[in-house]
Amino acid sequence: QVQLVESGGGLVQTGGSLRLSCAASGSIFSISAMGWYRQAARKQREMVATITSGSSTNYADSVKGRFTISRDNAKNTVHLQMNSLKPEDTAVYYCNAWPKQDRYWGQGTQVTVSS
């Protein structure tokens, strides 16, 4: 059984940076790939970035060049470094397996970017 807890969100001005963390209560070795997702108000949840067990990464076009996903299997954590933040990045951010699995959704962490 794996539980994922997101942290690191907050309020930041346009152009600022935040680093999100996702801590797994159990080993994430059993999950071959991980992803960060986000859901803005009145919008569907979308994939932001994914990382395989071999650390191959993929990003949504909207965040390429600004966000970086990384993982530390020894510490059971996945991170999302977000730079050059824009108001349209405002959302609740979640981590999950890739492809996502409903049983792994946590509470998420709110990111608000002010203009």
C-alpha positions in Angstrom: 0.0 0.0 0.0 1.4 3.3 -1.0 0.3 6.7 0.2 1.5 9.9 -1.5 1.7 13.3 0.4 2.4 16.5 -1.5 4.0 19.6 0.0 5.7 22.8 -1.0 3.0 24.8 -2.5 2.3 28.4 -1.7 1.7 31.9 -3.0 4.4 33.4 -5.3 4.6 36.3 -7.7 4.9 35.9 -11.5 8.4 34.9 -12.4 9.0 33.2 -9.0 9.9 29.7 -8.2 8.6 26.9 -6.0 9.8 23.3 -5.3 7.1 20.7 -4.7 7.8 17.4 -3.0 5.9 14.2 -2.9 6.7 11.8 -0.1 5.6 8.1 -0.4 4.8 6.2 2.7 5.8 3.0 1.1 8.4 2.1 -1.4 7.8 3.5 -4.8 9.9 0.9 -6.5 6.7 -0.9 -7.2 5.6 2.1 -9.3 7.5 2.2 -12.5 6.8 5.8 -13.3 5.6 8.8 -11.4 3.9 12.0 -12.5 2.9 15.4 -11.3 -0.6 16.6 -12.2 -2.5 19.8 -11.6 -6.1 20.9 -11.5 -7.1 24.5 -11.9 -10.4 25.9 -10.9 -13.2 24.7 -13.3 -10.8 22.7 -15.4 -10.0 19.1 -15.7 -6.9 17.6 -14.0 -4.0 17.4 -16.4 -0.6 15.8 -16.5 2.3 18.3 -15.9 5.4 16.0 -15.9 6.3 12.4 -15.7 9.5 10.5 -14.8 10.3 6.8 -15.3 12.2 4.5 -13.0 15.2 5.2 -15.2 14.6 9.0 -14.8 13.5 9.6 -18.4 11.2 12.7 -18.3 8.3 14.1 -20.2 6.6 17.5 -19.8 3.4 19.1 -20.9 4.1 21.7 -23.6 2.9 24.5 -21.3 5.7 23.9 -18.7 8.6 22.7 -20.9 11.7 24.7 -20.1 10.3 26.0 -16.8 9.6 22.9 -14.7 11.9 20.0 -13.8 10.8 16.7 -12.3 13.2 14.5 -10.4 13.0 11.5 -8.1 15.0 10.0 -5.3 14.1 6.3 -4.9 16.3 6.0 -1.8 14.2 8.6 0.0 10.9 7.7 -1.7 10.4 11.2 -3.0 9.5 12.9 -6.2 10.1 16.6 -6.7 8.9 19.3 -9.1 11.0 22.4 -9.5 8.9 25.1 -10.9 10.6 28.3 -12.3 9.3 31.3 -14.2 5.9 30.7 -12.8 2.9 32.3 -14.5 -0.6 33.0 -13.2 -1.9 30.2 -15.5 0.2 27.8 -13.4 -2.2 28.4 -10.5 -3.7 25.1 -9.5 -3.7 22.3 -7.0 -0.8 20.0 -7.7 -0.9 16.3 -7.2 1.6 13.5 -7.6 0.5 10.0 -8.7 1.8 7.1 -10.6 2.0 7.3 -14.4 -0.4 6.3 -15.8 -2.4 7.7 -12.8 -4.2 5.4 -10.5 -7.3 6.5 -8.5 -6.1 4.8 -5.4 -3.0 7.0 -5.1 -4.6 10.5 -5.2 -3.6 12.6 -2.2 -4.8 16.0 -1.0 -2.5 17.9 -3.3 -0.8 21.2 -2.6 -2.1 24.6 -3.7 0.1 26.8 -5.9 -1.1 30.3 -6.5 0.8 32.7 -8.8 -0.1 36.3 -8.5 0.2 38.7 -11.4 
